[in-house]
Amino acid sequence: MDADVIVVGAGPAGSTTAFYLAQAGLDVLLLEKAHFPREKVCGDGLTPRAVKELLAMGVDIDAPGWIRNRGLRVKGRGVTLEMDWPELHSYPAFGLVRVRKDFDRILADTAVAAGVRLIQGANVNAPVLDDRSGHVVGVRTASGETFRSRLVVAADGNSTRLSLAMGLHKREDRPVAVAVRTYYTSPRHEDDYLESWLELWDGDRLLPGYGWIFGVGDGTSNVGLGLLNTSASFKNIDYRDLLRRWVKGMPSEWGYAEENMTGPIRGAALPMGFNRQPQYTRGLVLVGDAGGMINPFNGEGIAYAMETGRIAAETIAQALARPTAAQQERVLRAYPAVLKDAYGGYFTLGRVFVAAIGKPGVMDFATRHGLPRPRLMRFALKLLANLTDPRSGDASDRIINALSKVAPDA
């Protein structure tokens, strides 16, 4: 046996899982198909949920390259509203920006420092199954290498070959978004706020989604947009062209012109609301994007990748400490229920939200009547970013928590 646990994919979910498994004293092998540094399509913005996870892992967020932000600047209908992140006991009151090329490497290095063995360039393409039980007992790479373990974690993103090989297909009743982004050299590369534009027009159609401008602090801005599949026009939009048309309407002094792009426009799918289930089956544990663990309200994935990685590691450590295979399996089979208890009701609310704004006129009504009302928008910020205190919060916290609790977690 090559390890107690093999984690496939060294993104935020995989590295976080591996880190906590190693902290629990397990022998962990982390396999990454690429070599660091490598690109990932992302807005690069981190909410206080993600900051909390970074602090828990001991990541030095005061080191060079981390850019702090105070909150969210929302634009639409001629209104600009700046909202600070809420003051909560449960989360820090600031966010961060860090490009994924650096961010993922930092998390992988943190895992290695905790005792994880990282192998880069290991392109896992299939699970290894036990002939008698059908349980996953290892993985095989495209080059023919085989690694064996007591358990395997699929942190291999939206494409997740391991999940597909085990018959875990996407649920068609769960929302999916497409995000595209690029970088521009710009004087707006430093900003105290993450900026969100709630009006994305395709001709005379207001689309269900939003655009963003996040200053990276290195002379560039991350500029992108995300659109939900709840719109009838979802499949017929040229997203890259839409991004180009959107930035053409911005002030020229911001620098968001073709000649200032530092790289191509890249796109990626965002699987939301537990779109692949169950999150455990026959020796395979799903974390992050592999299980569709992205917030349907705002497309945030990094925080949930790290949180589910931590939860998975806690479950695995408890399971592997049990003396018998039957007892281990009982603990592992409870993992999906733990996730549903943590996110199920909230993700259900998110699915209702994205279904609503996909209908003609709803997004227009929401932006027209919501943006001029700062108190309502501050409530929306807490709801969309999932930032509440569970017990000691204010009235808005209690409303959001109550709605999440009563919503079904299917």
N, C-alpha and C positions, 0 to 999 in steps of 0.2 A: 504494500500500500504506500502510495506516494505522499499522502496527507490525510489528516482527519477530515478536512473539508476543502474542496476545490471551488473557488469563486471564478466564474467566467465573465470577464469584462471589468476593466479598471476605470470605469466612470465613477461618478459620485456614489451611486448605489453599491457597486462592487467594492470599491476601496473602503467605504464606511463599514460594510458588512465584514470585510476581512480584518479591518482594524479592531473591531469589537470582539471578533472571534479570537484573535491573537491575544487580546487583553484578558480573555477568559481562560487562557492557557492552552488553546487548541493549536495544532500544527496546521497552518493554512497556506495553500498554494493559490496565488492570484494570477490568472492567465489573461493576457491582453493581446489582441490580434495585431494592433499597430505598435509603433514605437513612439515614445514621448520625445518631444512635444508633438501633439497631433490636434487637428481642428475638430470642433464639434459645432453644429449649428445651434445657436442659443442667443438669447438677448444679453447674456453675461450679467444680468442684474440679480442680486440676492436680497430677498426680503428678510425681515427680522427672524422668521422661522429658520431660514438657512444659517443665519449668523449664529443663532443659538446652538445649532449642531456643530458648527466650526469651533466655537468656544469649548464645547464639551469634549471635542477631540484634541484640544490643546493647540490648534493651529494659530500661529502668530499673525493675527490680522492687523497688527501695527507695523509689520514689515513693509518695505517698499513695494509698491504695485497695487496695494489695496486702496480703493477709493470709497470713502464713506458717503452716504447720502442720508438726508433728513426725512425724506418721505416721497410722496408722489405728486407730480404736477399733471393735472388733467386739462386737456384742451378739447374744445368742441363748441359749436354754436356761437362762436365769437367770445366764449367765456374761457378764462384761464383761472384755474383754482389750484392753489398749492396746499397740500394737506400733509402735515407731519405724521410719521408713524405714531400709532397710539402709545401712550405711557402705560405699560402693563407690567405686572409682576412676573408673568410667564415668559416674556420675550424682551430682548434689548430694544431700545427705541431708535435704532438706526439700521440701515441696510448697507450693502456693499456692492461694488462692481469689480469684477476680475475676469479677464478673458479666459475662456475655457481651455485654451492652449496651455495657460499657466495653472489654472484652477485644478484641473484633473491631475496634472503632474504633482502638484502640492499634496493633494489627498493621497495619491499613490505612495509618495515618499513618506507621508505620515504613517500609512499602513506598514510600510517596510520597516520604519523605525520602531514599530511596535512588535516586530518579529515576523511579519508576513514575508513569504518568499514570492517575489514577482518575476514572472517570465514574460517578456515582451516578444512580439512576433509570433505568438502561439495562436493560430487561427482555428479555434475549436469549431468543428462542423457537425459533430454527432455525439450523442451520449453512448456510454458503454453500459449495457444492461446485464444483470444477473440472469443466467439461463433459466433458473427455477422460479424466482420471484418476480422477475420483470422490473425490479428496482434499478434505479441508476446507481452504478458503482464506480463511475469514472467518466472520462471524456476522451474523444479522439480528435486529433487535429488534422488539418488538410494535408500536412506533410507526412501523416501516418503515425505520429507519436501517440502513445496511449498513457494517460495518467489515471491512477485509481485512488479512490477515497471512500470514506464512510457516507458522505453526503455531498451533493453538488448544488451550488447556488447559481441560478441563471440571472446574471446582471448584464446580459448581452443586448439590451436595448430593444427598440421597437421591432426589429427584424427577428430577434430571439430564435435562432435555429434550434436551440435545445427545447424550448417550449413546443415548437411546431413538431419536432420529432417525437414528443411525448403526447401528441394529439391535442394540445391546448391551443385552440384557434381563437381568433378575435370574436367578441360578441358584437353583432351588428347593431344592437340596440344601444350602444355606448358611443358618445361623441368622439370625433377625431378632428384635429385641426391641422392645418399646414402653416408652417412658419418659414419665412424667408428673411434673410438679413445680409448686410454687407457692412463694410467699414469705410468711412470717409475721413480724410484729414480735415480738421475743423477747429475753429477757435472755441467751439462749444465742448471741447473735450473734457472740461472739468465742470461739474454741475452738482449743486447740493441736492437736487431732486432727480429721481427717475421720471421721465416724461412720457405720458401716454396720450395719444390722440384717439378720441372715440368716434371720429368721423372718417370712414373710409368709403369713398364714393367710386362706383364704377358707372360712369355716365350719370344717369339720374337715380341710380340705385344705391341706397345706403347699406353697406355690407355688414354682416354680423362678425365683428372682429375689432381689432384696434392696431394702431401703429405705435412704435416706440422710438425714442431717441435716448440712448444712455451714453453719457460721457465716460470714456474709458480711462482718461487721465494720462494717456501716452501720446497725445496729439491727435487722437482719432475719436470718432463717435460710432457706436454700434447703432445702426438704423435698420429697422425691420418692421414687419407686420405679420399678424397671425389672423387666419380666417377659419371659421368653424364650418363643418360639413352639414350644419342644419339649414343652410341656405340652398335653395333650388339651383342656384347658379354656381355652386361650389366647384363642380367638375369642369366648368367651362371658362374659368378665369386663368389668364396668364399671370401668375403671381409675380414673377420677376418684372414683367412690364408694368403691373400695377404699382409696384414699389418705385419704379423709375418715374411713373406719372405722378405719384404722390409727392415725391421730393421736389419735382419741378415747380410745385406751387409754393415752396418755402423761400424765405429771403435768401438772395444770392450770397450775402455776406456770411451765411452759415457754412458755405462751402460744400453743400451736398450736391455736387455736380459730377458727371461721369468721369471727368479728368482727375478728380480727387479721390476716386475709389482706390483703396489699397489692395483689393482682392475681388474675386468674382462674387456675384450674388449666389448664395447657397440656400438650399431649402431642406426641410425635414418634416416628417409627420410627427404629430404629438398625440399619442394614445391616452385617452382620458377615462376617469371614473371606473377603474377596475375593468378594463375591457378584455382582459384575459384571465379566466378563472378555471379551476381553483388555483390559488397561489402556492399550494403544495400538492404534489402527487408523486408517489412511488420514488422517494429519495431525491426529488428535485424541488427546490425552493425558489420562488420568483420574488425579485425585488425591483423597485424602480420602474422604468419604462417597460421592462419585460412583462410586467403585470398590469400595464396601463395605469400606473399610479400617479397621474398628473391631475392637478386641480382643474376641473372643468370651468370654474368661474374665470380664471385668469391665465391659464396655460402654464402655471408655475410647476416645474418638475424637479429642480435640484433639491429643494427642501424635503419633498416627499421621497425622493430617492434616498437621501441620507437618513431620514426618519425610519423608513421601512427597512433600510439596511441595518439600522440599530435594533429595531424590533425583531427582525429575522435572526440576527446574531444572538440576541437574548434567548429566543425560542430554541435555536439550535444548540446552544450551550446547555440549556436545561435538558433538552432531549438526550444529548449524547452522554450526559451524566447519569442517565437511568441505567439500571443493571441489565435489563432485558430488551430485546428488539421490539417486543410488543409494547412495552412501556415507552420506548423512544418514539415509536410510531404514533402512539396516542397523543403525545405532546406536539409532534409535528403537525398532525391533522388538525390541531386547534389553531394553528397559525392563521388560516383565512378568517376565522371567527375573531381573532384578536384585531386583525386589520379592519374588519367590518365594524367592530366596536369603536375603533379609533376614527374611521373616516366614512363609514358607510352612509349614515344619514346626511352628512355634509355633502358628499359626492352626489347623492340623490337630488338634493337641492340644486346642485350645480347642473345636473342634467336637465332639470325643469327649466332652469334659467337659460341654458343655451338653446333648448327647444323653442322657448318663447322668443328670444331675440332673432331667431332664424326666420320668423314669420314676417311678411311684409308689413311695414308700419310700426312694429313694436320697438325696434331699435331707434327709429326716428322719434317716437313718443318718449322713450326713456331718456334720450339725450336732450330733447327739447324741454322736458319738464323736470329732469333731475339735476342737470348741470347748474342751473341758476340757484339751487338750494344747497348751500354749503353744509347745513346740518344733515340733510339727507345723504349728501355725498360722503360725509365722514362715516356715516353708518355703512354706506356701500363699500367704503375702503376696508373697514373691518370685516365685512361679509366676504368680499371678493378675495381678500388676502388671507382669510381664515386666521385672524389675529384677535383673539379674545382671551380673557382670563376665565378659567372654568368655574371659579367660586366667588372671587372677590371683585368681579368686574362691575361696570355700570349697567344701566338699563339696556343699552344696545347689546352688550355682551350677553345679558340674560336672555334677550329675545333670540339672538343668533344661536346660542347654545340650546335653547328650548326647541327651536325649529329643527336643528340638527338631530336632537334626541328623538323627536316624534316622527321624523321622516323615515320611511322604510329603508332598510340597508341592503336591498336585493342587488 
